[in-house]
């Protein structure tokens, strides 16, 4: 299992829908990169440059919106994940 360190978060992208609301089926090349992901694991937090504790604001199972090209992609046991810093997460989805 991958366990993020400090204020990093392990996420898995949510699959993009292949059909538009009007029923048009999109080819995989025309789909925009999804920005909604599910939190798989969360690091313990850390400290910033001023030695102030960084509290984790997301938890395992949360759905989040991330910056479009943020994070480091990793493949583990055949599954693709992204490791991002908590401040690359823009919002949670309820």
C-alpha positions as CSV (number, residue, x, y, z in Angstrom):
1,X,0.0,0.0,0.0
2,X,1.2,3.5,-0.7
3,X,1.2,5.8,2.4
4,X,1.8,9.5,1.6
5,X,4.2,11.5,3.8
6,X,3.7,14.9,5.3
7,X,0.9,16.9,3.7
8,X,0.6,14.8,0.6
9,X,-2.6,13.0,-0.5
10,X,-2.9,9.9,-2.7
11,X,-5.8,10.2,-5.1
12,X,-7.4,8.2,-7.9
13,X,-9.0,10.1,-10.8
14,X,-12.7,9.5,-11.4
15,X,-13.4,8.3,-14.9
16,X,-14.7,10.9,-17.4
17,X,-18.2,10.3,-18.7
18,X,-18.2,9.0,-22.3
19,X,-21.6,10.4,-23.2
20,X,-22.6,14.1,-23.1
21,X,-25.9,15.1,-21.4
22,X,-27.5,15.3,-24.9
23,X,-26.5,11.7,-25.6
24,X,-23.5,12.2,-27.8
25,X,-20.8,9.6,-27.3
26,X,-17.3,11.0,-27.1
27,X,-14.2,9.2,-28.3
28,X,-11.5,8.9,-25.7
29,X,-9.3,11.5,-27.6
30,X,-12.0,14.2,-27.4
31,X,-12.6,13.8,-23.6
32,X,-11.1,16.5,-21.4
33,X,-8.8,15.3,-18.6
34,X,-11.1,14.9,-15.5
35,X,-10.3,17.0,-12.5
36,X,-12.4,15.2,-9.9
37,X,-10.7,12.5,-7.9
38,X,-11.3,10.3,-4.9
39,X,-8.9,10.5,-1.9
40,X,-7.4,7.0,-1.4
41,X,-4.9,7.8,1.5
42,X,-3.9,10.9,3.4
43,X,-0.5,11.8,5.0
44,X,-0.3,12.7,8.6
45,X,0.3,16.5,8.0
46,X,3.5,18.4,8.5
47,X,5.0,21.7,9.2
48,X,5.4,24.8,7.0
49,X,8.5,27.0,6.6
50,X,7.4,28.9,9.8
51,X,7.3,25.7,11.8
52,X,3.4,26.0,11.9
53,X,1.6,22.6,11.9
54,X,-0.3,21.8,8.7
55,X,-3.6,20.1,9.5
56,X,-5.1,17.8,6.9
57,X,-8.4,19.0,5.6
58,X,-9.4,16.0,3.5
59,X,-9.9,12.4,4.5
60,X,-10.0,9.0,2.8
61,X,-13.1,8.6,0.6
62,X,-13.5,12.4,0.0
63,X,-14.1,13.5,-3.6
64,X,-12.0,16.5,-4.5
65,X,-11.2,18.8,-7.4
66,X,-7.5,19.2,-8.1
67,X,-5.4,21.6,-10.2
68,X,-5.4,20.3,-13.8
69,X,-1.7,19.4,-14.1
70,X,-0.7,18.9,-10.5
71,X,0.9,16.0,-8.8
72,X,3.1,13.0,-9.5
73,X,1.6,10.1,-11.4
74,X,2.4,6.6,-10.1
75,X,1.3,3.1,-11.1
76,X,1.1,0.6,-8.3
77,X,-0.2,-3.0,-8.7
78,X,-1.8,-2.0,-12.1
79,X,-3.7,1.0,-10.8
80,X,-2.8,4.6,-11.7
81,X,-2.7,7.1,-8.8
82,X,-1.6,10.7,-8.4
83,X,0.2,12.0,-5.3
84,X,-0.5,15.7,-4.7
85,X,0.3,18.2,-2.0
86,X,-2.8,19.2,0.0
87,X,-2.6,22.8,-1.4
88,X,-3.0,21.4,-4.9
89,X,-6.6,20.4,-3.9
90,X,-8.9,23.2,-4.8
91,X,-12.2,22.0,-3.3
92,X,-14.2,19.0,-2.0
93,X,-17.3,17.7,-3.9
94,X,-20.3,16.9,-1.8
